[in-house]
Amino acid sequence: MRFLSNVLATLVGIFLFFMIAFFGLIFIAALFGGNEETVVIKENSVIELDLSKVELDYAGKINFTDIGQFTAHHDGLVDITNAIEYAKSDNNIKGISLKNVNSQLGIAQTKALRDQLEDFKKSGKFIYAYAEEYSQKEYYLASVADQIYINPVGALEFKGLGAEIMFFKGIQEKTGVKMEVIRHGKYKSAVEPFLEDKMSTANREQTSQLLQSIWDALLVDISKSRKISVAQLNTIADNLGARTPELAKATRLVDGITYEDHYDDIIRKALKVEKDEDYNTVAIVDYAKDKATAFIDLEASDKIAIIYAQGEIAAGEGDVNVIGDGAMRRAIREARRDEEVKAIVLRIDSPGGNALTSDLIWREIELTKKIKPVVVSMGNYAASGGYYIACNAHKIFAEKTTITGSIGVFGVIPNLTALGQKIGLTVDQVQTNPNAQDYSVFMPMDPNFRATAQEGVERVYATFIKRVADGRKLTTEQVDAIGQGRVWSGSDALKIGLVDKIGGLEAAIAEAAKLGKTKKYRIQDYPEYEREVLAFFEDMGLIQSKSALLKEQLGEQNYALLQRIQVISQQQGVMTRIPYEMKID
């Protein structure tokens, strides 16, 4: 039996060796360009703005620590906007088509893309748009086009912005599962659903003002492109006056009602291509693979470093979806120590997260700003912890639709005492000292524990407003008045001193170059995330990751909800996080 076991083990070992060798060869081929296909841009081509795979500003650089090599992706929003900039002067590109665009981008990202398309039009090349149905966000993007078309049986959503918040107070009472809340900030409504059964006056006030500010910013852009007054646009929204293709055309939100095949004929006519011939197209992601870095001036010795902070703030290495202290602090240090880097732009798109990690990143910025300029560019969110890591920069830029502020602190701890009583479960404790026993979810929260936890929250809040006050040259009383967990739009944040200027990433880069006293420079992107080879196999589809399997089984929306639940369940310590997430479709 032992002989057979040894033979079997040997055969398994040989099999595993060949499998590892096989995948290793594939990996090496892919790493050195085996998986890259040359994108051929034909004459008289149109870029198709397919955004289905574009979610983040920065697609990331990955360092494979076990083999000392790295790979870079070029399907981030920054790559897309750079490619569109290049397309202005590319003689092979005649225009851009927005056909049934399905985007996961946030509203500030959509604004940045729209601005780039607006600039593209200056080249004299066309932008046409067509959709079977337009959501408000997709219409906002499409409204930049020279001509907008809609399917005869389609629909256009144009109704204004609204928000719905779910409350759990009643279900806690029924189930016996209670969330113990410790917070500072009357507007820190992240925990309000556990305490109330409806919106507080403070929360209603801030949410209403935030929505109105964002809506106003969208209307200004649409009004300019479609030559319809803001008052008229509001009337259309009030009356759902564009809900059908006929109404949308009558109100001048679209230019024509047609089917996709006829829309293609319109593009053929613009390209002077016969109706029975196919016209040349290139997907924007494919175009970006080749053109996203075309503007890099390799002869320039000076650099502007762009450090991307994307996602929840958490302890650890981090990745393109999580701001970890590992990758972020390493990136800031590298940029600080690189003498060729004349200034740093910190691009933030984050609702916040772990308070300690936020402070660690803040400290690296504080050390760096003494050596070279640091400019912040805010994306969709730079709130709570996201604002914490921004507040000490030399200059802060935000879009009008950026959600920022949320200067407040909270902690949430589950308590199952009532549930335990319902099912007959009890616990008892013994300890050598009054505070030796940790908090138990099966016992009522001890007043001393609550007092200690509240003290921790107050200490973090005091530190938070001191950081903001010092960075923004305000008093702590001024910061407290605009803090208390309240969220602001970029437009309103400018008025109260939380940001310096309204503008996108390009404006922030220009300011950084000015402060760094350089006119000829190249961009250096950070961070470089550290991973192992197995993760690369997952990316290539050679093996399927757990997340990919879940996404396939649950669908995109349900998987996103699962991610949020996981983030909440993994949160530890005191949190500085925005009260909610806002997704505008």
C-alpha positions as CSV (number, residue, x, y, z in Angstrom):
1,M,0.0,0.0,0.0
2,R,2.9,2.4,0.8
3,F,4.5,1.6,-2.6
4,L,1.2,2.5,-4.4
5,S,0.9,5.7,-2.3
6,N,4.4,6.7,-3.2
7,V,3.8,6.1,-6.9
8,L,0.6,8.1,-6.7
9,A,2.3,11.0,-4.9
10,T,5.1,11.0,-7.6
11,L,2.5,11.1,-10.4
12,V,0.6,13.9,-8.8
13,G,3.9,15.8,-8.3
14,I,4.9,15.4,-11.9
15,F,1.4,16.6,-13.0
16,L,1.6,19.6,-10.8
17,F,5.2,20.4,-12.0
18,F,4.1,20.4,-15.7
19,M,0.9,22.4,-14.9
20,I,3.0,25.1,-13.1
21,A,5.5,25.1,-15.9
22,F,2.8,25.5,-18.5
23,F,1.1,28.4,-16.7
24,G,4.5,29.9,-16.0
25,L,5.3,30.0,-19.7
26,I,1.9,31.6,-20.4
27,F,2.5,34.1,-17.7
28,I,6.0,35.1,-18.9
29,A,4.7,35.4,-22.5
30,A,1.8,37.7,-21.3
31,L,4.1,39.7,-19.1
32,F,6.5,40.6,-21.9
33,G,3.7,41.4,-24.4
34,G,2.4,38.1,-25.5
35,N,-1.1,39.1,-24.5
36,E,-1.0,42.5,-26.2
37,E,-2.4,42.9,-29.6
38,T,-1.4,45.8,-31.8
39,V,-4.3,48.1,-32.4
40,V,-4.4,49.2,-36.0
41,I,-6.2,52.5,-36.5
42,K,-7.5,52.6,-40.1
43,E,-8.1,55.7,-42.1
44,N,-11.5,57.4,-41.8
45,S,-12.3,55.8,-38.4
46,V,-14.8,56.6,-35.7
47,I,-14.1,56.0,-32.0
48,E,-17.0,54.1,-30.3
49,L,-17.2,55.3,-26.7
50,D,-17.8,51.9,-25.0
51,L,-17.4,52.6,-21.3
52,S,-18.7,49.3,-20.0
53,K,-15.2,48.3,-18.7
54,V,-14.2,51.7,-17.4
55,E,-14.9,52.3,-13.7
56,L,-11.8,53.9,-12.1
57,D,-9.7,57.0,-12.7
58,Y,-6.5,54.9,-12.5
59,A,-6.4,51.3,-13.8
60,G,-3.2,50.6,-11.8
61,K,0.3,49.3,-12.0
62,I,1.0,46.0,-10.4
63,N,4.4,44.9,-9.1
64,F,4.7,41.1,-9.0
65,T,6.9,40.8,-5.9
66,D,8.0,37.2,-6.4
67,I,9.5,37.8,-9.9
68,G,10.4,41.5,-9.7
69,Q,8.3,42.5,-12.7
70,F,5.3,44.8,-13.1
71,T,2.5,45.4,-15.6
72,A,0.4,48.5,-16.2
73,H,-3.2,48.7,-17.3
74,H,-4.6,51.5,-19.6
75,D,-8.4,51.3,-19.2
76,G,-8.8,53.9,-16.5
77,L,-10.8,57.1,-17.1
78,V,-7.5,59.1,-17.3
79,D,-6.4,56.8,-20.1
80,I,-9.7,57.4,-21.9
81,T,-9.5,61.2,-21.6
82,N,-5.8,61.2,-22.7
83,A,-6.8,59.1,-25.7
84,I,-9.6,61.5,-26.7
85,E,-7.1,64.4,-26.4
86,Y,-4.8,62.5,-28.8
87,A,-7.7,61.8,-31.2
88,K,-8.1,65.6,-31.8
89,S,-4.9,65.6,-33.9
90,D,-5.1,62.0,-35.2
91,N,-5.9,62.2,-38.9
92,N,-7.3,58.7,-38.9
93,I,-10.0,59.7,-36.4
94,K,-12.9,61.6,-37.9
95,G,-15.3,61.6,-35.0
96,I,-16.7,59.9,-31.9
97,S,-19.9,57.9,-31.5
98,L,-21.8,57.5,-28.2
99,K,-23.9,54.5,-29.1
100,N,-25.9,53.0,-26.2
101,V,-23.3,54.1,-23.7
102,N,-23.5,52.1,-20.5
103,S,-21.3,53.7,-17.9
104,Q,-20.4,52.8,-14.3
105,L,-18.7,56.2,-13.8
106,G,-19.7,58.6,-11.1
107,I,-21.2,62.0,-11.8
108,A,-17.9,63.9,-11.3
109,Q,-16.1,61.4,-13.5
110,T,-18.8,61.8,-16.2
111,K,-18.3,65.6,-15.9
112,A,-14.6,65.1,-16.6
113,L,-15.2,62.9,-19.6
114,R,-17.9,65.3,-20.9
115,D,-15.4,68.2,-20.6
116,Q,-12.9,66.3,-22.6
117,L,-15.5,65.6,-25.3
118,E,-16.4,69.3,-25.3
119,D,-12.7,70.1,-25.9
120,F,-12.6,67.4,-28.7
121,K,-15.3,69.3,-30.6
122,K,-12.9,72.2,-31.0
123,S,-11.0,70.0,-33.5
124,G,-13.9,70.3,-35.9
125,K,-14.6,66.6,-35.7
126,F,-18.1,65.3,-35.0
127,I,-19.6,63.7,-31.9
128,Y,-22.9,61.9,-32.5
129,A,-25.0,60.1,-29.8
130,Y,-27.7,57.4,-30.1
131,A,-29.5,55.3,-27.4
132,E,-32.5,53.1,-27.1
133,E,-33.0,54.6,-23.6
134,Y,-31.2,57.4,-21.8
135,S,-30.8,57.5,-18.1
136,Q,-30.2,61.0,-16.7
137,K,-26.5,60.5,-16.3
138,E,-26.2,59.0,-19.8
139,Y,-28.2,61.9,-21.2
140,Y,-26.0,64.4,-19.4
141,L,-23.0,62.8,-21.1
142,A,-24.7,62.6,-24.5
143,S,-25.9,66.2,-24.3
144,V,-22.4,67.3,-25.4
145,A,-22.9,65.7,-28.8
146,D,-23.5,67.7,-32.0
147,Q,-26.5,65.5,-32.7
148,I,-28.5,63.3,-30.4
149,Y,-30.8,60.5,-31.6
150,I,-33.2,58.2,-29.7
151,N,-35.0,54.9,-30.7
152,P,-38.7,55.4,-31.8
153,V,-39.9,53.2,-28.9
154,G,-37.2,54.3,-26.4
155,A,-37.4,56.6,-23.4
156,L,-35.5,59.5,-21.9
157,E,-35.3,60.0,-18.1
158,F,-35.2,63.6,-17.2
159,K,-36.9,64.3,-13.8
160,G,-34.4,65.7,-11.3
161,L,-32.6,64.0,-8.5
162,G,-34.0,62.2,-5.5
163,A,-32.7,60.1,-2.6
164,E,-34.2,57.3,-0.6
165,I,-32.8,56.2,2.8
166,M,-33.7,52.9,4.5
167,F,-34.1,52.8,8.3
168,F,-33.6,49.8,10.6
169,K,-34.8,50.9,14.0
170,G,-38.0,48.9,13.7
171,I,-36.3,45.7,12.5
172,Q,-33.8,46.0,15.4
173,E,-36.6,46.1,17.9
174,K,-38.3,43.1,16.3
175,T,-35.2,40.9,15.9
176,G,-33.3,41.9,19.1
177,V,-30.2,42.8,17.0
178,K,-29.3,46.3,18.1
179,M,-26.5,48.5,16.7
180,E,-24.8,50.5,19.4
181,V,-23.8,53.9,18.0
182,I,-21.1,56.3,19.2
183,R,-20.7,59.4,17.1
184,H,-19.8,63.1,16.9
185,G,-21.6,65.3,14.5
186,K,-25.3,66.1,14.2
187,Y,-25.1,65.5,10.4
188,K,-23.2,62.2,10.7
189,S,-26.2,60.4,9.3
190,A,-24.3,57.2,8.4
191,V,-25.6,55.9,11.7
192,E,-29.1,57.5,11.6
193,P,-30.8,54.5,10.1
194,F,-30.0,52.6,13.3
195,L,-31.4,55.3,15.6
196,E,-34.5,56.7,13.9
197,D,-37.4,55.6,11.6
198,K,-37.2,58.7,9.4
199,M,-34.8,61.4,8.3
200,S,-33.8,64.0,10.9
201,T,-34.2,67.6,10.1
202,A,-30.5,68.0,9.8
203,N,-30.1,65.1,7.4
204,R,-33.0,66.2,5.3
205,E,-31.5,69.7,5.1
206,Q,-28.0,68.6,4.0
207,T,-29.4,66.0,1.5
208,S,-31.7,68.4,-0.1
209,Q,-29.0,71.1,-0.5
210,L,-26.6,68.5,-1.9
211,L,-29.0,67.2,-4.5
212,Q,-30.0,70.7,-5.5
213,S,-26.4,71.8,-5.9
214,I,-25.5,68.8,-8.1
215,W,-28.7,69.1,-10.2
216,D,-28.0,72.8,-10.8
217,A,-24.5,72.0,-12.0
218,L,-25.8,69.4,-14.5
219,L,-28.4,71.8,-15.8
220,V,-25.9,74.5,-16.5
221,D,-23.8,72.2,-18.8
222,I,-26.9,70.8,-20.5
223,S,-28.3,74.3,-21.0
224,K,-25.1,75.5,-22.7
225,S,-24.9,72.5,-25.1
226,R,-28.5,72.3,-26.0
227,K,-29.2,76.0,-25.9
228,I,-32.2,75.6,-23.6
229,S,-32.5,77.8,-20.6
230,V,-32.1,76.3,-17.1
231,A,-35.7,77.4,-16.3
232,Q,-37.0,75.5,-19.3
233,L,-35.0,72.4,-18.4
234,N,-36.5,72.5,-14.9
235,T,-40.0,72.8,-16.4
236,I,-39.3,69.8,-18.5
237,A,-38.2,67.8,-15.5
238,D,-41.2,69.0,-13.4
239,N,-43.6,67.8,-16.0
240,L,-41.7,64.7,-17.2
241,G,-41.8,66.5,-20.5
242,A,-39.2,64.3,-22.2
243,R,-40.5,60.9,-21.2
244,T,-41.2,59.8,-24.8
245,P,-39.1,60.2,-27.9
246,E,-41.7,62.6,-29.4
247,L,-41.7,64.8,-26.3
248,A,-37.9,64.6,-26.1
249,K,-37.7,65.9,-29.6
250,A,-40.4,68.5,-29.1
251,T,-38.5,69.9,-26.1
252,R,-35.2,69.9,-28.1
253,L,-33.5,67.4,-25.8
254,V,-32.8,65.2,-28.8
255,D,-32.4,66.0,-32.5
256,G,-33.9,63.0,-34.1
257,I,-36.0,59.8,-33.6
258,T,-34.6,56.8,-35.5
259,Y,-33.3,53.2,-35.4
260,E,-29.7,52.2,-34.9
261,D,-29.2,51.2,-38.6
262,H,-30.3,54.7,-39.7
263,Y,-28.0,56.2,-37.1
264,D,-25.2,54.2,-38.7
265,D,-26.2,55.7,-42.1
266,I,-25.9,59.2,-40.6
267,I,-22.3,58.4,-39.6
268,R,-21.6,56.9,-43.0
269,K,-22.7,60.1,-44.6
270,A,-20.4,62.1,-42.3
271,L,-17.6,59.8,-43.3
272,K,-18.6,59.8,-47.0
273,V,-18.9,56.0,-46.9
274,E,-21.4,54.2,-49.2
275,K,-24.5,52.9,-47.5
276,D,-23.7,49.3,-48.3
277,E,-20.2,49.5,-46.9
278,D,-19.1,49.1,-43.3
279,Y,-17.4,52.1,-41.7
280,N,-14.2,51.8,-39.7
281,T,-14.5,51.8,-35.9
282,V,-12.2,51.5,-32.9
283,A,-13.4,50.9,-29.3
284,I,-12.1,53.6,-27.0
285,V,-10.4,51.1,-24.6
286,D,-8.5,49.6,-27.6
287,Y,-7.6,53.1,-28.8
288,A,-6.4,54.0,-25.3
289,K,-4.0,51.0,-25.1
290,D,-1.9,52.6,-27.8
291,K,-2.6,56.3,-27.4
292,A,-3.1,56.9,-23.7
293,T,0.6,57.5,-23.1
294,A,1.3,59.1,-26.5
295,F,1.6,62.6,-24.9
296,I,4.4,61.6,-22.5
297,D,7.4,63.8,-23.2
298,L,10.2,61.3,-22.7
299,E,12.8,64.1,-23.1
300,A,11.4,66.1,-20.2
301,S,13.4,65.4,-17.0
302,D,10.9,67.1,-14.7
303,K,7.9,65.1,-13.5
304,I,4.5,65.8,-12.0
305,A,3.5,62.8,-9.8
306,I,-0.1,61.9,-9.8
307,I,-1.0,59.7,-6.8
308,Y,-4.4,58.1,-7.1
309,A,-6.4,57.4,-3.9
310,Q,-9.4,55.4,-4.9
311,G,-12.1,53.6,-2.8
312,E,-12.5,52.9,0.9
313,I,-9.7,53.8,3.3
314,A,-8.5,50.7,5.1
315,A,-5.4,49.2,6.7
316,G,-3.1,47.1,4.6
317,E,-1.5,47.2,1.1
318,G,-4.6,48.4,-0.8
319,D,-5.4,48.1,-4.5
320,V,-7.1,50.0,-7.2
321,N,-10.4,49.8,-5.2
322,V,-9.0,50.3,-1.7
323,I,-6.8,53.0,-0.3
324,G,-4.4,51.1,1.9
325,D,-1.6,52.7,3.9
326,G,0.9,50.3,2.4
327,A,0.8,51.4,-1.3
328,M,-0.2,55.0,-0.6
329,R,2.5,55.8,1.9
330,R,5.1,54.0,-0.3
331,A,4.0,56.0,-3.3
332,I,4.1,59.4,-1.5
333,R,7.6,58.6,-0.1
334,E,8.9,57.6,-3.6
335,A,7.5,60.8,-5.1
336,R,8.9,62.9,-2.3
337,R,12.4,61.4,-2.6
338,D,12.5,61.6,-6.4
339,E,14.3,64.9,-7.2
340,E,12.9,64.9,-10.7
341,V,9.3,65.1,-9.2
342,K,8.7,68.8,-8.9
343,A,5.2,68.6,-7.5
344,I,2.5,66.0,-6.5
345,V,-1.1,65.8,-7.4
346,L,-3.2,63.6,-5.1
347,R,-6.3,62.5,-7.0
348,I,-8.9,61.4,-4.4
349,D,-12.1,59.5,-5.1
350,S,-13.1,58.2,-1.7
351,P,-16.0,58.2,0.8
352,G,-13.5,57.7,3.7
353,G,-13.0,54.8,6.0
354,N,-10.5,54.0,8.7
355,A,-9.4,57.0,10.8
356,L,-6.0,55.7,11.7
357,T,-5.1,54.9,8.1
358,S,-6.3,58.4,7.1
359,D,-4.0,60.0,9.7
360,L,-1.0,57.9,8.5
361,I,-1.6,59.1,4.9
362,W,-2.1,62.7,6.2
363,R,1.3,62.5,7.9
364,E,3.0,61.5,4.7
365,I,1.4,64.5,3.0
366,E,2.5,66.8,5.8
367,L,6.1,65.6,5.5
368,T,6.0,65.9,1.7
369,K,4.5,69.4,1.5
370,K,7.6,70.8,3.4
371,I,9.7,69.6,0.4
372,K,7.6,70.1,-2.7
373,P,4.1,71.3,-3.6
374,V,1.1,69.1,-3.1
375,V,-2.2,69.7,-4.9
376,V,-5.4,67.8,-4.4
377,S,-7.8,66.9,-7.2
378,M,-11.2,65.6,-6.0
379,G,-13.3,63.2,-8.1
380,N,-16.8,61.9,-7.2
381,Y,-16.1,61.8,-3.5
382,A,-13.4,63.2,-1.2
383,A,-15.5,63.0,2.0
384,S,-14.7,62.3,5.6
385,G,-11.5,60.3,5.6
386,G,-11.2,61.3,2.0
387,Y,-11.2,64.9,3.0
388,Y,-8.9,64.2,6.0
389,I,-6.1,63.1,3.6
390,A,-6.8,66.2,1.4
391,C,-7.0,69.0,3.9
392,N,-3.3,69.8,4.3
393,A,-2.5,70.2,0.6
394,H,-1.3,73.5,-0.7
395,K,-4.3,73.8,-3.1
396,I,-7.5,71.8,-3.4
397,F,-9.5,71.5,-6.6
398,A,-13.0,69.9,-6.8
399,E,-15.7,69.5,-9.5
400,K,-19.0,71.3,-8.8
401,T,-20.6,67.8,-8.3
402,T,-17.9,66.5,-6.0
403,I,-19.2,65.3,-2.6
404,T,-16.9,66.4,0.1
405,G,-16.7,67.5,3.7
406,S,-18.4,65.1,6.1
407,I,-16.0,66.1,8.8
408,G,-17.4,63.8,11.5
409,V,-16.6,60.6,13.3
410,F,-18.6,57.5,14.3
411,G,-18.4,53.9,15.5
412,V,-21.1,51.2,15.3
413,I,-21.0,48.0,17.4
414,P,-23.6,45.3,17.2
415,N,-25.4,44.1,20.4
416,L,-27.3,40.8,20.5
417,T,-28.5,40.9,24.1
418,A,-32.2,41.1,23.3
419,L,-31.8,38.4,20.6
420,G,-30.1,36.2,23.1
421,Q,-32.9,36.6,25.6
422,K,-35.4,35.7,23.0
423,I,-33.7,32.4,22.1
424,G,-32.7,31.6,25.7
425,L,-29.0,32.4,25.4
426,T,-27.2,34.1,28.3
427,V,-23.5,34.8,29.2
428,D,-21.6,35.7,32.4
429,Q,-18.2,37.1,33.0
430,V,-15.3,37.0,35.4
431,Q,-12.3,39.3,35.4
432,T,-9.4,40.5,37.5
433,N,-9.8,44.2,36.8
434,P,-12.9,46.3,36.1
435,N,-12.0,46.8,32.4
436,A,-10.2,43.5,31.7
437,Q,-13.1,41.9,29.8
438,D,-13.6,43.1,26.2
439,Y,-17.0,44.2,25.0
440,S,-19.4,41.3,24.6
441,V,-22.2,41.4,22.0
442,F,-24.3,39.3,24.3
443,M,-24.4,41.7,27.2
444,P,-25.7,45.3,27.5
445,M,-23.1,47.9,26.8
446,D,-21.3,48.9,30.0
447,P,-21.5,52.6,30.7
448,N,-17.8,52.7,31.3
449,F,-17.1,51.1,27.9
450,R,-19.5,53.5,26.2
451,A,-17.8,56.5,27.9
452,T,-14.3,55.2,26.8
453,A,-15.5,54.7,23.3
454,Q,-17.1,58.1,23.2
455,E,-13.9,59.6,24.4
456,G,-12.1,57.9,21.5
457,V,-14.6,59.3,19.0
458,E,-14.3,62.8,20.5
459,R,-10.5,62.6,20.4
460,V,-10.5,61.6,16.7
461,Y,-13.0,64.4,15.9
462,A,-10.9,67.0,17.7
463,T,-7.8,65.8,15.8
464,F,-9.8,65.9,12.6
465,I,-11.0,69.5,12.9
466,K,-7.5,70.5,14.1
467,R,-6.0,69.0,10.9
468,V,-8.6,70.8,8.8
469,A,-8.2,74.1,10.6
470,D,-4.4,74.0,10.2
471,G,-4.5,73.0,6.6
472,R,-7.2,75.4,5.5
473,K,-6.1,78.3,7.8
474,L,-9.3,78.4,9.7
475,T,-10.1,78.3,13.4
476,T,-11.3,75.1,15.0
477,E,-14.6,76.8,15.7
478,Q,-15.1,77.6,12.0
479,V,-14.4,74.0,11.0
480,D,-16.7,72.7,13.7
481,A,-19.5,74.9,12.4
482,I,-19.2,73.5,8.9
483,G,-18.2,70.0,10.1
484,Q,-20.5,68.0,12.4
485,G,-20.5,65.3,9.7
486,R,-22.2,67.5,7.1
487,V,-21.6,66.8,3.4
488,W,-21.2,69.5,0.8
489,S,-21.1,69.7,-3.0
490,G,-17.9,71.1,-4.6
491,S,-19.8,74.3,-5.4
492,D,-20.8,74.8,-1.8
493,A,-17.4,73.6,-0.4
494,L,-15.8,76.5,-2.4
495,K,-18.0,79.0,-0.7
496,I,-17.1,77.8,2.8
497,G,-13.4,77.4,2.3
498,L,-13.0,73.6,2.1
499,V,-11.7,73.8,-1.5
500,D,-9.8,76.5,-3.4
501,K,-10.9,76.2,-7.0
502,I,-13.5,74.4,-9.2
503,G,-11.7,72.3,-11.8
504,G,-10.8,68.8,-12.9
505,L,-7.5,66.9,-12.8
506,E,-6.0,68.9,-15.7
507,A,-6.5,72.1,-13.8
508,A,-4.9,70.6,-10.7
509,I,-1.9,69.4,-12.8
510,A,-1.5,72.9,-14.2
511,E,-1.5,74.4,-10.7
512,A,1.0,71.8,-9.5
513,A,3.4,72.6,-12.4
514,K,3.0,76.3,-11.6
515,L,3.8,75.8,-7.9
516,G,6.7,73.4,-8.9
517,K,8.1,76.0,-11.3
518,T,8.2,73.7,-14.3
519,K,6.8,74.1,-17.8
520,K,8.3,71.1,-19.5
521,Y,7.4,67.9,-17.6
522,R,6.0,64.4,-17.9
523,I,3.4,62.7,-15.8
524,Q,4.4,59.8,-13.4
525,D,1.5,57.8,-12.1
526,Y,1.4,56.2,-8.7
527,P,0.8,53.9,-6.7
528,E,2.4,50.6,-7.8
529,Y,0.5,47.8,-6.0
530,E,2.3,44.7,-4.8
531,R,0.7,41.4,-5.7
532,E,1.7,37.8,-6.3
533,V,1.7,35.8,-9.6
534,L,-1.6,34.0,-8.7
535,A,-3.5,37.2,-9.0
536,F,-2.2,37.7,-12.5
537,F,-3.5,34.3,-13.5
538,E,-6.9,35.4,-12.2
539,D,-6.7,38.6,-14.3
540,M,-5.9,36.6,-17.4
541,G,-8.8,34.3,-16.9
542,L,-6.6,31.2,-16.4
543,I,-8.3,30.7,-13.1
544,Q,-11.4,32.3,-11.9
545,S,-11.3,34.3,-8.6
546,K,-13.9,34.1,-5.9
547,S,-15.0,37.6,-6.7
548,A,-15.4,36.8,-10.4
549,L,-17.5,33.7,-9.6
550,L,-19.7,35.7,-7.2
551,K,-20.2,38.5,-9.7
552,E,-21.1,35.9,-12.4
553,Q,-23.7,34.3,-10.1
554,L,-25.1,37.4,-8.4
555,G,-25.0,39.9,-11.1
556,E,-23.3,43.3,-11.0
557,Q,-25.7,45.1,-8.8
558,N,-26.1,42.4,-6.2
559,Y,-22.4,41.8,-6.1
560,A,-21.8,45.6,-5.5
561,L,-24.3,45.3,-2.6
562,L,-22.4,42.3,-1.2
563,Q,-19.2,44.3,-1.4
564,R,-20.7,47.1,0.7
565,I,-21.9,44.6,3.3
566,Q,-18.4,43.1,3.4
567,V,-16.8,46.5,3.8
568,I,-19.1,47.4,6.7
569,S,-18.5,44.0,8.4
570,Q,-14.7,44.5,8.1
571,Q,-14.6,48.0,9.5
572,Q,-12.6,48.2,12.7
573,G,-11.8,51.1,15.0
574,V,-13.1,54.6,14.7
575,M,-14.4,55.5,11.2
576,T,-14.4,58.8,9.3
577,R,-16.7,57.9,6.5
578,I,-19.4,59.7,4.4
579,P,-23.0,59.1,5.6
580,Y,-24.1,57.4,2.4
581,E,-23.2,56.6,-1.2
582,M,-24.8,58.5,-4.0
583,K,-25.2,57.0,-7.5
584,I,-26.7,59.1,-10.2
585,D,-28.0,57.2,-13.2
